[in-house]
């Protein structure tokens, strides 16, 4: 709901202090896959700070499509080289069983794991060996989770992706800190990539995940910046007088669409990131903002009040023709395409409550996905199965996950600070 940017900033500045995300699964599918993740056998002189089995089962359960089997009910704790007595796992109602081991030596880590189909009494795939550096145990756990998820659902897993979000800590009206945080998809390993005493808004990922764009008030003036994650190098894209907001990368990563009021009215512009050239895309007396690209790069979706109330419109970039997309309800904004381009997700107001909705672009069917009162900033996972969004609970900002059919819901409140403005990364090569 960044259509009225001042309102969004006021909300963020009012958020009380709350940083690392925790997981609360509030709803899953009716018949999840029951999976037992046996504690990995550890061969090491020292302790590991990551329990691989706990990490894997938490990842799978967070998808809403799996339910873990409690360790206390396991009748045995086999490793990857042991014989599996499938009757023992059927007895505790486990459909699949994961076994593994991890050892560390001077060369790094060696992890071995396998996935067993209990009722089929067979390995789903051969025992796999992973050799990695000693500081990458979480990466290994996310990789294994992705491998299991794809093997059992046929859909590429998203556990190795990353999240961007903004935390807001307010100590007093004049003493507050905003942080742009990068974390694992489960909220682990949070790291601050930019910090300011002024609000940070609209973080967005480049298609290859190497850069992020955001709006910040450096020097008390709104501007749009692109930061390279590996080096920390920052490129200023715009800081014109007035509004500079809502950046979004083109599918090829060469351009950025954004909202500028440099000519007096908020309009949609496209910036060439190599040359700095600006192209004005809209020209209307209304507010045009929150533009995002279609996956094929041929269109942009944006919010406009040209019909009297905020609605979503689509521009064909070949000829700049514009057509209205949403008609149901008197407020629809902050739209984004799903990865397949068949649907859009957006903020939809119903009975004075702001929810996240999904609309099929062919059938025009709208499905309300969330239930809380003030939901905003939807960002779709790269496999198209879930989205992350910002919401609130007792005036505290937190993040939520919801599946694209609305059946799975997960809350990700932070441990210490209010969090807003989430953005889900692409897949990493």
N, C-alpha and C positions, 0 to 999 in steps of 0.2 A: 504494500500500500504506500509506495513511495511517490504516488502521484502528487501528493502534497508534502513536499520534502520537509517542510518545517514541522509538520505534525509528527513525522517519523523521528526526527531528531529529538523532539520534545519527549517522546515516549522513551527513547534510549537513554536520555540524560536523567530521566526519572527512575530508571531501574536501580534497585538496591544492589548491594554487593552480593555476588554469588560466586571455576576453571575447569578442571578435568571432568569429562562427562561420565555419568554412570547410566546403567541401562535398567529400565523398568518395562517389562513386557506386559501390556495391558490387554491385548487380544491377539490370538493366533487363529489358524484355520481349525476346523472342527476335528479333522483326523490327521494330525501331524505324523510325520515319519518318526518312529521311535528308534533312537540311536544310542548305543552305549559307547562312550569314549573311555577306554581303559587307561588308567594312569601310565604314562610312558616310563619305561624302565630307564633309570639314569645311571650312567657309568661316567663318573667324574669325581675328582678329588674335592671339588667345591660345589656349592649349591647354585642352582640357576634362579634368576629372579623372575622367570616366566614358567608357569605350569602349562606345558603345551596342551595337555588334555583339557584343562579348564578353559583355555583360550579357544580351542576348537569347538567345544560343546557350547560355549557362550555365543560364538559367532553363528553357529548353525541355529541355535534356539532363537537368536535375535531376528532371523529371517522370518520367523513365525511358521515355518513349514516343518520344523523338527521339534521333537521333545526329547530331552536328555533322559537317560536312565540313571537313577541315583547310584552313586558309587557304593553306598552301603548295602545295596541289594545284589551286587555282583558276587557270584559264587566262586569266581577265580579271576586272577589278574594276569592273563597271558601276555607274552611279548611277541614280536613279529616272527620269531623262529619256532614258537611253540605250536603244538597241536591244539586246534580249537574244538572244544566239545559243544557242538551247536545246541544240543538239548539243554545245556545249562543256560544259554542265552534265550532260548524259547521260553524257558521256565520263568524268566523275569520280563517277558513280553518285549524283548528287544528284536527289532527287525534287521538292524545292521549293527556291526561291532567294529570299532576302530582300535587297532593295536599298534604300538610303536615303541621305539627306544631312542635315546639321545645320549651321545657320549662326546666328551671334549678332550682334545689333546693339544699338543703344540701347534698343530696345523689348523685347528679350528673345531668346527662342529661336524658331527656325522649323525644324521637323523634318518631312521628307517621306520616306515609305517606301511600299514595295509588296511584295506576295508573289506570286511566279510559280509556277505549276504547270508543271514542266519537261516532263513527258510529255504533258500536255494542251496545252502551248505557249500558255498564256494567263495573264492576271492573275487571281488568286483574288478580289481586290476592287480597286477603283480606287485609284490613288495617293492617299494620305491626307496632309493637311497638319495639323500640330499646332503651335499657337502658345502658348508658355508662358513663365513667368518663368525667369530664367537659373539659378535654384537648383533646378530640378525635373527635371534630366536623368535621374536614376534613376527618378523617377515615370513619365517618358515611356517609358523602356525597359521598365518593368514593364507599362505599358499596352499597348505594342506586343506584348509577349510574350503577354499575355492575349488580344489580338485574334487573333494567329496560332494560338494553342492552340485557341481556340473555333472558329475557321474550319476547322481540320483534324480536330478530334475531336468537335465538336458539344457539348462540355462547357465551361461557363464556367471561365475561368482563375482561378488563385489567386495569381498573382505580385504583385498589388498589395495583398494582405492583409498583416497584420503578425503578429509573434510576441511573446509575453511569456515570459520565463523568469527564473529566479533563478540568479545566480552566487554562488559561495562561495569566498572567498579566505582561507586560513588561514595566518597567519604564526607563530602559536604557539597554545597551548591557550587563552590568555586574550586573544589579539589576533587577531580575525577580522572580516571584513566581508562582509555579505550585501547584494546589490544586486538590485532588481527592474528588469529591463532590457526595453526596448521596441525592437524592430528590424524591418527589412523581413523579408519571408518568406525571403529568402536569407541572412539574418544581417547584412546591410549596415545602415549608419547606426545602430548601437546607441546608445541613450541611457538613462541611469539615471533612473528616475522615482521611486525610493525607495531609501534606503540605511539600513542598521542594523547594529549590532554583534551583534544577536540574529537568529535564523533568521526567514526569510520563507517562508511556505508557501501553497500552493493559490491562485495567481493565477487569476482568471476574468474573462472579458469580458462587458460588457453587450451585449444584442442589436444595438444600433446602433453599437457600437465606441467610444462616447464616454467610457465609464467602465470602471474595472477594480476588482475586489474582491480582497482578499488577507487572509491572517492574519499578524499580526506581534506581537512582544513589545515594545510600547512601554511604557516604565517597568517593564520586567521582568514584565509581565502580558500574557497572551495576549489578543488582541482581533481583531475583524474590522472592516475598514475598506473604504470605497468612495472611490476617487479619480477626480476628473474630469480627464481628460488635458489638455484645452485650458487650464484655469486652474490645475491643481495642487491645487484645493480638495479637502480630505479630510473625509469624513463617518464618524464612529465609529458602527458599527452595534451592536456588543456588546463588552463586556469583563468579563463576569461571572466570578466566581471559578470556577476550574476550566477546563474545555475550551471553547474557542471556535475552531471550525475548519471547513474544507471549504465555503466559500461558493459558491453557484451562482445566477446570475440567472434569473428567470422569463422566458419568451419575450417578455412585454410590457415587461420591464425594471423593473417596479414593485415586485417582491418579491425577496427573497433567501432561499434555503433554506440551512440551515447545521446544524452539530452543536454542541450545547451540553450541558454537564453541570451546569447551574445548579441542577437539582433532584436532583443526586446521581449520576445515571447518564447516560452519553452517549445523547442522544436527538436526533431530527431536529425542527427548528423552522423556521417560515417567518416572516420579518420583513417588514412593510410599510415600504418605504424612505421613504415620505412621512410616515406617522403614527408610526412606530416601534413599532407594535403587534406583539406576538409571538404566534404560535399554535403550540402543541405538536402535532406530527403523529404521533409514535410514543410508545408507552408499554409498555415491555417491560424485563425485568430484564437482557437482553443488551445488547451494544453495538450501537447503530444509528448509522451515520455515512455520509459520502461520498455525499450525495444529489445528484441532478441531475434536471433537468426533461425531460419529453418535449417534442418540438417543438410539439405542439398544446397544451401547458400543462395537460393533463388528468391527468397521472400524474407521479410521481417514482420514480426508480430509486435504491435505496440498498443499502449493504452492512450485513449484520447477522450476528451470531454466534448468533442465536436457535435455529439448528439444530445448534449445537455447534461448527461451523467457519464461517469467513467465507463467505457466499454472497450472491448478489444477489436482492433482493426488489423488487416493484413495488407502489406504493400508488395506488389510484384516489382522486383527490382529492375526488370528489363524495361518497363515502361512507366514505372512509378504510379500505376493505377492502385487505388485503395478501395477495399471492400470491408464492410463491417462483418465481424465474425460472431459476436455474442449479442443475443437479444433477450434472453431470459434474465429477469432481475434488473434492478436499477443501479447495480455496481458490480463491475467485473474488471479486474486489473491484474498487473504483474504476471503476464502470461509467458509461458515457455513451452516449447515443443518437446514431445517425447522423442527418444532417439530414433524411432522408426518413422517419425514425421506424420503418423496417422492421427495423433491426438495432441491436445494442448492441456496444460494444467494452469490454474490461475486462482486468484482470490475472488470469491463469489459471496456476495452479501445476501443472507436469507434471514428475514425477521430481525433485522438490525444486528445480526451476528455474522462475523466474517469467517468463512470456512475455505478450505482448499477444495477445488472441484476439478474434475477431468471431463473434457468434451471430445467425443469422437468427431473428427472433422467431416467424415462422410455422412454419418447418420444424424449428427447434431445432438446426440443424446448426451445429457449432462449427468454425471454421478458425483454426489457430494461425498468426499473422502474423510473429512475430519468432523469432530463434534464440539470442539472447544469454541470459546467466544471470539477470540481475536487471533486468528491464524493468518500468517503472511509469509512472504518470501519462499515460495516453493522451488525446490531444485531437484531434478530427477536423476536417479542413479543411472550410470551408463548402460546397464543391462535392461533398463526400462521396467523393472519389477517394483521398485519402491521410490518414494521421494522423501526428502527431508524438508522441514518447514519450521518456522519460528512460531511459538505460541507463548502463553503465560499461565501462571498458576499463582493465585493470591498476589498478583502484581509482580511476580518474579519471572523474568524471561528464561525460557528453556526451549529446547529443540524437541521435535517429534518426528518419528518415522511412520509412514503409512504405506501399505501396499497399494498398487494401482487399481485394485478392485475394492479397496477399503476394508478388506477382511482382517488384515494384520495391522496392529497399531503398537508402537513402542515409544516410550518417552525417554529422552536423554537429558535429564536435569543436570546442571553442573554442581560441583562440590562447593564452590565458594562464590561465584560471580554470576551475574545475569548474562545470558548469551543470546545473541540474535543473528540475523543475516547469514544463514548457512548457505554453502555452495558445495555441491558434490563434485568430486574430480572426475575426469575421464578415466578410462583404463590406461595403465602405464605399460609401455612396451617392455 
